[in-house]
Amino acid sequence: MGDQDDRASENTGEQIDAAEREAARQPLLDQAEAERIPPAETTRAVPDRRWRRGR
């Protein structure tokens, strides 16, 4: 019986840890989504080759 109680409390502890991780993770994901720049608003970088003109 003692082993079953240990496993039950271990499982409960893991569930609590998982819930805490998810609770901490969600605000970070929300912030990242809020700060994300949509691909349509970005431009492709164009290399600056002006330095080659003088050669």
mmCIF file of the N, C-alpha and C atoms, coordinates in Angstrom:
data_MODEL
# 
_entry.id   MODEL 
# 
loop_
_atom_site.group_PDB 
_atom_site.id 
_atom_site.type_symbol 
_atom_site.label_atom_id 
_atom_site.label_alt_id 
_atom_site.label_comp_id 
_atom_site.label_asym_id 
_atom_site.label_entity_id 
_atom_site.label_seq_id 
_atom_site.pdbx_PDB_ins_code 
_atom_site.Cartn_x 
_atom_site.Cartn_y 
_atom_site.Cartn_z 
_atom_site.occupancy 
_atom_site.B_iso_or_equiv 
_atom_site.pdbx_formal_charge 
_atom_site.auth_seq_id 
_atom_site.auth_comp_id 
_atom_site.auth_asym_id 
_atom_site.auth_atom_id 
_atom_site.pdbx_PDB_model_num 
ATOM 1   N N  . MET A 1 1  ? 0.813  -1.200 0.000   1.00 0.00 ? 1  MET A N  1 
ATOM 2   C CA . MET A 1 1  ? 0.000  0.000  0.000   1.00 0.00 ? 1  MET A CA 1 
ATOM 3   C C  . MET A 1 1  ? 0.852  1.258  0.000   1.00 0.00 ? 1  MET A C  1 
ATOM 4   N N  . GLY A 1 2  ? 1.976  1.212  0.671   1.00 0.00 ? 2  GLY A N  1 
ATOM 5   C CA . GLY A 1 2  ? 2.841  2.380  0.735   1.00 0.00 ? 2  GLY A CA 1 
ATOM 6   C C  . GLY A 1 2  ? 3.364  2.775  -0.631  1.00 0.00 ? 2  GLY A C  1 
ATOM 7   N N  . ASP A 1 3  ? 3.661  1.773  -1.468  1.00 0.00 ? 3  ASP A N  1 
ATOM 8   C CA . ASP A 1 3  ? 4.152  2.064  -2.812  1.00 0.00 ? 3  ASP A CA 1 
ATOM 9   C C  . ASP A 1 3  ? 3.098  2.773  -3.653  1.00 0.00 ? 3  ASP A C  1 
ATOM 10  N N  . GLN A 1 4  ? 1.860  2.358  -3.508  1.00 0.00 ? 4  GLN A N  1 
ATOM 11  C CA . GLN A 1 4  ? 0.779  2.978  -4.278  1.00 0.00 ? 4  GLN A CA 1 
ATOM 12  C C  . GLN A 1 4  ? 0.595  4.424  -3.842  1.00 0.00 ? 4  GLN A C  1 
ATOM 13  N N  . ASP A 1 5  ? 0.681  4.687  -2.554  1.00 0.00 ? 5  ASP A N  1 
ATOM 14  C CA . ASP A 1 5  ? 0.551  6.055  -2.056  1.00 0.00 ? 5  ASP A CA 1 
ATOM 15  C C  . ASP A 1 5  ? 1.685  6.926  -2.578  1.00 0.00 ? 5  ASP A C  1 
ATOM 16  N N  . ASP A 1 6  ? 2.910  6.363  -2.611  1.00 0.00 ? 6  ASP A N  1 
ATOM 17  C CA . ASP A 1 6  ? 4.057  7.109  -3.115  1.00 0.00 ? 6  ASP A CA 1 
ATOM 18  C C  . ASP A 1 6  ? 3.876  7.449  -4.586  1.00 0.00 ? 6  ASP A C  1 
ATOM 19  N N  . ARG A 1 7  ? 3.404  6.472  -5.370  1.00 0.00 ? 7  ARG A N  1 
ATOM 20  C CA . ARG A 1 7  ? 3.209  6.703  -6.796  1.00 0.00 ? 7  ARG A CA 1 
ATOM 21  C C  . ARG A 1 7  ? 2.098  7.719  -7.041  1.00 0.00 ? 7  ARG A C  1 
ATOM 22  N N  . ALA A 1 8  ? 1.050  7.665  -6.234  1.00 0.00 ? 8  ALA A N  1 
ATOM 23  C CA . ALA A 1 8  ? -0.055 8.612  -6.395  1.00 0.00 ? 8  ALA A CA 1 
ATOM 24  C C  . ALA A 1 8  ? 0.409  10.038 -6.086  1.00 0.00 ? 8  ALA A C  1 
ATOM 25  N N  . SER A 1 9  ? 1.184  10.202 -5.029  1.00 0.00 ? 9  SER A N  1 
ATOM 26  C CA . SER A 1 9  ? 1.665  11.543 -4.687  1.00 0.00 ? 9  SER A CA 1 
ATOM 27  C C  . SER A 1 9  ? 2.690  12.019 -5.709  1.00 0.00 ? 9  SER A C  1 
ATOM 28  N N  . GLU A 1 10 ? 3.488  11.087 -6.253  1.00 0.00 ? 10 GLU A N  1 
ATOM 29  C CA . GLU A 1 10 ? 4.451  11.429 -7.293  1.00 0.00 ? 10 GLU A CA 1 
ATOM 30  C C  . GLU A 1 10 ? 3.722  11.905 -8.547  1.00 0.00 ? 10 GLU A C  1 
ATOM 31  N N  . ASN A 1 11 ? 2.676  11.182 -8.929  1.00 0.00 ? 11 ASN A N  1 
ATOM 32  C CA . ASN A 1 11 ? 1.898  11.537 -10.102 1.00 0.00 ? 11 ASN A CA 1 
ATOM 33  C C  . ASN A 1 11 ? 1.224  12.894 -9.902  1.00 0.00 ? 11 ASN A C  1 
ATOM 34  N N  . THR A 1 12 ? 0.697  13.127 -8.703  1.00 0.00 ? 12 THR A N  1 
ATOM 35  C CA . THR A 1 12 ? 0.067  14.411 -8.403  1.00 0.00 ? 12 THR A CA 1 
ATOM 36  C C  . THR A 1 12 ? 1.103  15.528 -8.480  1.00 0.00 ? 12 THR A C  1 
ATOM 37  N N  . GLY A 1 13 ? 2.300  15.269 -7.959  1.00 0.00 ? 13 GLY A N  1 
ATOM 38  C CA . GLY A 1 13 ? 3.370  16.266 -8.010  1.00 0.00 ? 13 GLY A CA 1 
ATOM 39  C C  . GLY A 1 13 ? 3.767  16.574 -9.444  1.00 0.00 ? 13 GLY A C  1 
ATOM 40  N N  . GLU A 1 14 ? 3.817  15.544 -10.290 1.00 0.00 ? 14 GLU A N  1 
ATOM 41  C CA . GLU A 1 14 ? 4.145  15.761 -11.702 1.00 0.00 ? 14 GLU A CA 1 
ATOM 42  C C  . GLU A 1 14 ? 3.061  16.568 -12.398 1.00 0.00 ? 14 GLU A C  1 
ATOM 43  N N  . GLN A 1 15 ? 1.820  16.304 -12.053 1.00 0.00 ? 15 GLN A N  1 
ATOM 44  C CA . GLN A 1 15 ? 0.717  17.056 -12.656 1.00 0.00 ? 15 GLN A CA 1 
ATOM 45  C C  . GLN A 1 15 ? 0.769  18.515 -12.240 1.00 0.00 ? 15 GLN A C  1 
ATOM 46  N N  . ILE A 1 16 ? 1.096  18.751 -10.969 1.00 0.00 ? 16 ILE A N  1 
ATOM 47  C CA . ILE A 1 16 ? 1.213  20.130 -10.482 1.00 0.00 ? 16 ILE A CA 1 
ATOM 48  C C  . ILE A 1 16 ? 2.364  20.836 -11.190 1.00 0.00 ? 16 ILE A C  1 
ATOM 49  N N  . ASP A 1 17 ? 3.506  20.141 -11.324 1.00 0.00 ? 17 ASP A N  1 
ATOM 50  C CA . ASP A 1 17 ? 4.658  20.723 -12.035 1.00 0.00 ? 17 ASP A CA 1 
ATOM 51  C C  . ASP A 1 17 ? 4.294  21.061 -13.473 1.00 0.00 ? 17 ASP A C  1 
ATOM 52  N N  . ALA A 1 18 ? 3.596  20.161 -14.141 1.00 0.00 ? 18 ALA A N  1 
ATOM 53  C CA . ALA A 1 18 ? 3.205  20.397 -15.533 1.00 0.00 ? 18 ALA A CA 1 
ATOM 54  C C  . ALA A 1 18 ? 2.265  21.593 -15.626 1.00 0.00 ? 18 ALA A C  1 
ATOM 55  N N  . ALA A 1 19 ? 1.344  21.704 -14.696 1.00 0.00 ? 19 ALA A N  1 
ATOM 56  C CA . ALA A 1 19 ? 0.411  22.830 -14.700 1.00 0.00 ? 19 ALA A CA 1 
ATOM 57  C C  . ALA A 1 19 ? 1.155  24.145 -14.454 1.00 0.00 ? 19 ALA A C  1 
ATOM 58  N N  . GLU A 1 20 ? 2.138  24.132 -13.557 1.00 0.00 ? 20 GLU A N  1 
ATOM 59  C CA . GLU A 1 20 ? 2.925  25.340 -13.282 1.00 0.00 ? 20 GLU A CA 1 
ATOM 60  C C  . GLU A 1 20 ? 3.752  25.744 -14.497 1.00 0.00 ? 20 GLU A C  1 
ATOM 61  N N  . ARG A 1 21 ? 4.347  24.735 -15.172 1.00 0.00 ? 21 ARG A N  1 
ATOM 62  C CA . ARG A 1 21 ? 5.125  25.040 -16.377 1.00 0.00 ? 21 ARG A CA 1 
ATOM 63  C C  . ARG A 1 21 ? 4.237  25.652 -17.452 1.00 0.00 ? 21 ARG A C  1 
ATOM 64  N N  . GLU A 1 22 ? 3.061  25.096 -17.639 1.00 0.00 ? 22 GLU A N  1 
ATOM 65  C CA . GLU A 1 22 ? 2.143  25.616 -18.640 1.00 0.00 ? 22 GLU A CA 1 
ATOM 66  C C  . GLU A 1 22 ? 1.702  27.037 -18.277 1.00 0.00 ? 22 GLU A C  1 
ATOM 67  N N  . ALA A 1 23 ? 1.438  27.273 -16.997 1.00 0.00 ? 23 ALA A N  1 
ATOM 68  C CA . ALA A 1 23 ? 1.020  28.602 -16.553 1.00 0.00 ? 23 ALA A CA 1 
ATOM 69  C C  . ALA A 1 23 ? 2.141  29.623 -16.774 1.00 0.00 ? 23 ALA A C  1 
ATOM 70  N N  . ALA A 1 24 ? 3.392  29.218 -16.617 1.00 0.00 ? 24 ALA A N  1 
ATOM 71  C CA . ALA A 1 24 ? 4.516  30.127 -16.841 1.00 0.00 ? 24 ALA A CA 1 
ATOM 72  C C  . ALA A 1 24 ? 4.775  30.315 -18.332 1.00 0.00 ? 24 ALA A C  1 
ATOM 73  N N  . ARG A 1 25 ? 4.511  29.282 -19.113 1.00 0.00 ? 25 ARG A N  1 
ATOM 74  C CA . ARG A 1 25 ? 4.798  29.302 -20.553 1.00 0.00 ? 25 ARG A CA 1 
ATOM 75  C C  . ARG A 1 25 ? 3.790  30.152 -21.334 1.00 0.00 ? 25 ARG A C  1 
ATOM 76  N N  . GLN A 1 26 ? 2.555  30.112 -20.914 1.00 0.00 ? 26 GLN A N  1 
ATOM 77  C CA . GLN A 1 26 ? 1.498  30.788 -21.674 1.00 0.00 ? 26 GLN A CA 1 
ATOM 78  C C  . GLN A 1 26 ? 1.704  32.305 -21.784 1.00 0.00 ? 26 GLN A C  1 
ATOM 79  N N  . PRO A 1 27 ? 2.039  33.025 -20.714 1.00 0.00 ? 27 PRO A N  1 
ATOM 80  C CA . PRO A 1 27 ? 2.277  34.469 -20.875 1.00 0.00 ? 27 PRO A CA 1 
ATOM 81  C C  . PRO A 1 27 ? 3.432  34.772 -21.832 1.00 0.00 ? 27 PRO A C  1 
ATOM 82  N N  . LEU A 1 28 ? 4.458  33.915 -21.822 1.00 0.00 ? 28 LEU A N  1 
ATOM 83  C CA . LEU A 1 28 ? 5.582  34.123 -22.741 1.00 0.00 ? 28 LEU A CA 1 
ATOM 84  C C  . LEU A 1 28 ? 5.126  33.956 -24.189 1.00 0.00 ? 28 LEU A C  1 
ATOM 85  N N  . LEU A 1 29 ? 4.310  32.950 -24.445 1.00 0.00 ? 29 LEU A N  1 
ATOM 86  C CA . LEU A 1 29 ? 3.794  32.744 -25.801 1.00 0.00 ? 29 LEU A CA 1 
ATOM 87  C C  . LEU A 1 29 ? 2.889  33.895 -26.224 1.00 0.00 ? 29 LEU A C  1 
ATOM 88  N N  . ASP A 1 30 ? 2.072  34.386 -25.297 1.00 0.00 ? 30 ASP A N  1 
ATOM 89  C CA . ASP A 1 30 ? 1.189  35.519 -25.607 1.00 0.00 ? 30 ASP A CA 1 
ATOM 90  C C  . ASP A 1 30 ? 2.000  36.764 -25.940 1.00 0.00 ? 30 ASP A C  1 
ATOM 91  N N  . GLN A 1 31 ? 3.070  37.006 -25.182 1.00 0.00 ? 31 GLN A N  1 
ATOM 92  C CA . GLN A 1 31 ? 3.916  38.170 -25.434 1.00 0.00 ? 31 GLN A CA 1 
ATOM 93  C C  . GLN A 1 31 ? 4.628  38.039 -26.777 1.00 0.00 ? 31 GLN A C  1 
ATOM 94  N N  . ALA A 1 32 ? 5.137  36.861 -27.068 1.00 0.00 ? 32 ALA A N  1 
ATOM 95  C CA . ALA A 1 32 ? 5.828  36.644 -28.336 1.00 0.00 ? 32 ALA A CA 1 
ATOM 96  C C  . ALA A 1 32 ? 4.878  36.846 -29.510 1.00 0.00 ? 32 ALA A C  1 
ATOM 97  N N  . GLU A 1 33 ? 3.662  36.379 -29.383 1.00 0.00 ? 33 GLU A N  1 
ATOM 98  C CA . GLU A 1 33 ? 2.679  36.551 -30.450 1.00 0.00 ? 33 GLU A CA 1 
ATOM 99  C C  . GLU A 1 33 ? 2.333  38.029 -30.635 1.00 0.00 ? 33 GLU A C  1 
ATOM 100 N N  . ALA A 1 34 ? 2.245  38.770 -29.530 1.00 0.00 ? 34 ALA A N  1 
ATOM 101 C CA . ALA A 1 34 ? 1.924  40.193 -29.613 1.00 0.00 ? 34 ALA A CA 1 
ATOM 102 C C  . ALA A 1 34 ? 3.049  40.977 -30.291 1.00 0.00 ? 34 ALA A C  1 
ATOM 103 N N  . GLU A 1 35 ? 4.294  40.552 -30.082 1.00 0.00 ? 35 GLU A N  1 
ATOM 104 C CA . GLU A 1 35 ? 5.436  41.268 -30.641 1.00 0.00 ? 35 GLU A CA 1 
ATOM 105 C C  . GLU A 1 35 ? 5.847  40.760 -32.025 1.00 0.00 ? 35 GLU A C  1 
ATOM 106 N N  . ARG A 1 36 ? 5.205  39.699 -32.477 1.00 0.00 ? 36 ARG A N  1 
ATOM 107 C CA . ARG A 1 36 ? 5.573  39.084 -33.757 1.00 0.00 ? 36 ARG A CA 1 
ATOM 108 C C  . ARG A 1 36 ? 5.253  40.032 -34.909 1.00 0.00 ? 36 ARG A C  1 
ATOM 109 N N  . ILE A 1 37 ? 6.157  40.099 -35.851 1.00 0.00 ? 37 ILE A N  1 
ATOM 110 C CA . ILE A 1 37 ? 5.954  40.916 -37.044 1.00 0.00 ? 37 ILE A CA 1 
ATOM 111 C C  . ILE A 1 37 ? 5.453  39.991 -38.148 1.00 0.00 ? 37 ILE A C  1 
ATOM 112 N N  . PRO A 1 38 ? 4.285  40.282 -38.700 1.00 0.00 ? 38 PRO A N  1 
ATOM 113 C CA . PRO A 1 38 ? 3.766  39.417 -39.770 1.00 0.00 ? 38 PRO A CA 1 
ATOM 114 C C  . PRO A 1 38 ? 4.718  39.404 -40.968 1.00 0.00 ? 38 PRO A C  1 
ATOM 115 N N  . PRO A 1 39 ? 4.852  38.272 -41.627 1.00 0.00 ? 39 PRO A N  1 
ATOM 116 C CA . PRO A 1 39 ? 5.782  38.160 -42.754 1.00 0.00 ? 39 PRO A CA 1 
ATOM 117 C C  . PRO A 1 39 ? 5.498  39.189 -43.854 1.00 0.00 ? 39 PRO A C  1 
ATOM 118 N N  . ALA A 1 40 ? 4.260  39.578 -44.037 1.00 0.00 ? 40 ALA A N  1 
ATOM 119 C CA . ALA A 1 40 ? 3.920  40.535 -45.083 1.00 0.00 ? 40 ALA A CA 1 
ATOM 120 C C  . ALA A 1 40 ? 4.531  41.913 -44.808 1.00 0.00 ? 40 ALA A C  1 
ATOM 121 N N  . GLU A 1 41 ? 4.826  42.205 -43.540 1.00 0.00 ? 41 GLU A N  1 
ATOM 122 C CA . GLU A 1 41 ? 5.370  43.520 -43.179 1.00 0.00 ? 41 GLU A CA 1 
ATOM 123 C C  . GLU A 1 41 ? 6.890  43.548 -43.185 1.00 0.00 ? 41 GLU A C  1 
ATOM 124 N N  . THR A 1 42 ? 7.514  42.445 -43.440 1.00 0.00 ? 42 THR A N  1 
ATOM 125 C CA . THR A 1 42 ? 8.982  42.417 -43.467 1.00 0.00 ? 42 THR A CA 1 
ATOM 126 C C  . THR A 1 42 ? 9.461  42.484 -44.907 1.00 0.00 ? 42 THR A C  1 
ATOM 127 N N  . THR A 1 43 ? 10.663 42.934 -45.068 1.00 0.00 ? 43 THR A N  1 
ATOM 128 C CA . THR A 1 43 ? 11.250 42.977 -46.412 1.00 0.00 ? 43 THR A CA 1 
ATOM 129 C C  . THR A 1 43 ? 12.505 42.124 -46.412 1.00 0.00 ? 43 THR A C  1 
ATOM 130 N N  . ARG A 1 44 ? 12.859 41.659 -47.561 1.00 0.00 ? 44 ARG A N  1 
ATOM 131 C CA . ARG A 1 44 ? 14.065 40.857 -47.676 1.00 0.00 ? 44 ARG A CA 1 
ATOM 132 C C  . ARG A 1 44 ? 15.283 41.774 -47.632 1.00 0.00 ? 44 ARG A C  1 
ATOM 133 N N  . ALA A 1 45 ? 16.288 41.364 -46.922 1.00 0.00 ? 45 ALA A N  1 
ATOM 134 C CA . ALA A 1 45 ? 17.500 42.171 -46.831 1.00 0.00 ? 45 ALA A CA 1 
ATOM 135 C C  . ALA A 1 45 ? 18.201 42.176 -48.187 1.00 0.00 ? 45 ALA A C  1 
ATOM 136 N N  . VAL A 1 46 ? 18.637 43.350 -48.580 1.00 0.00 ? 46 VAL A N  1 
ATOM 137 C CA . VAL A 1 46 ? 19.363 43.496 -49.839 1.00 0.00 ? 46 VAL A CA 1 
ATOM 138 C C  . VAL A 1 46 ? 20.807 43.834 -49.477 1.00 0.00 ? 46 VAL A C  1 
ATOM 139 N N  . PRO A 1 47 ? 21.770 43.096 -49.967 1.00 0.00 ? 47 PRO A N  1 
ATOM 140 C CA . PRO A 1 47 ? 23.161 43.369 -49.618 1.00 0.00 ? 47 PRO A CA 1 
ATOM 141 C C  . PRO A 1 47 ? 23.602 44.747 -50.121 1.00 0.00 ? 47 PRO A C  1 
ATOM 142 N N  . ASP A 1 48 ? 24.380 45.400 -49.317 1.00 0.00 ? 48 ASP A N  1 
ATOM 143 C CA . ASP A 1 48 ? 24.882 46.722 -49.669 1.00 0.00 ? 48 ASP A CA 1 
ATOM 144 C C  . ASP A 1 48 ? 26.197 46.541 -50.421 1.00 0.00 ? 48 ASP A C  1 
ATOM 145 N N  . ARG A 1 49 ? 26.176 46.759 -51.716 1.00 0.00 ? 49 ARG A N  1 
ATOM 146 C CA . ARG A 1 49 ? 27.374 46.538 -52.532 1.00 0.00 ? 49 ARG A CA 1 
ATOM 147 C C  . ARG A 1 49 ? 28.027 47.853 -52.977 1.00 0.00 ? 49 ARG A C  1 
ATOM 148 N N  . ARG A 1 50 ? 27.658 48.934 -52.329 1.00 0.00 ? 50 ARG A N  1 
ATOM 149 C CA . ARG A 1 50 ? 28.239 50.223 -52.718 1.00 0.00 ? 50 ARG A CA 1 
ATOM 150 C C  . ARG A 1 50 ? 29.747 50.244 -52.533 1.00 0.00 ? 50 ARG A C  1 
ATOM 151 N N  . TRP A 1 51 ? 30.266 49.494 -51.573 1.00 0.00 ? 51 TRP A N  1 
ATOM 152 C CA . TRP A 1 51 ? 31.695 49.507 -51.297 1.00 0.00 ? 51 TRP A CA 1 
ATOM 153 C C  . TRP A 1 51 ? 32.500 48.958 -52.487 1.00 0.00 ? 51 TRP A C  1 
ATOM 154 N N  . ARG A 1 52 ? 31.873 48.222 -53.374 1.00 0.00 ? 52 ARG A N  1 
ATOM 155 C CA . ARG A 1 52 ? 32.603 47.662 -54.521 1.00 0.00 ? 52 ARG A CA 1 
ATOM 156 C C  . ARG A 1 52 ? 32.766 48.674 -55.658 1.00 0.00 ? 52 ARG A C  1 
ATOM 157 N N  . ARG A 1 53 ? 31.975 49.726 -55.661 1.00 0.00 ? 53 ARG A N  1 
ATOM 158 C CA . ARG A 1 53 ? 32.022 50.700 -56.779 1.00 0.00 ? 53 ARG A CA 1 
ATOM 159 C C  . ARG A 1 53 ? 33.370 51.379 -56.909 1.00 0.00 ? 53 ARG A C  1 
ATOM 160 N N  . GLY A 1 54 ? 34.012 51.638 -55.812 1.00 0.00 ? 54 GLY A N  1 
ATOM 161 C CA . GLY A 1 54 ? 35.288 52.363 -55.840 1.00 0.00 ? 54 GLY A CA 1 
ATOM 162 C C  . GLY A 1 54 ? 36.447 51.520 -56.292 1.00 0.00 ? 54 GLY A C  1 
ATOM 163 N N  . ARG A 1 55 ? 36.274 50.255 -56.475 1.00 0.00 ? 55 ARG A N  1 
ATOM 164 C CA . ARG A 1 55 ? 37.396 49.378 -56.820 1.00 0.00 ? 55 ARG A CA 1 
ATOM 165 C C  . ARG A 1 55 ? 37.622 49.307 -58.302 1.00 0.00 ? 55 ARG A C  1 
# 
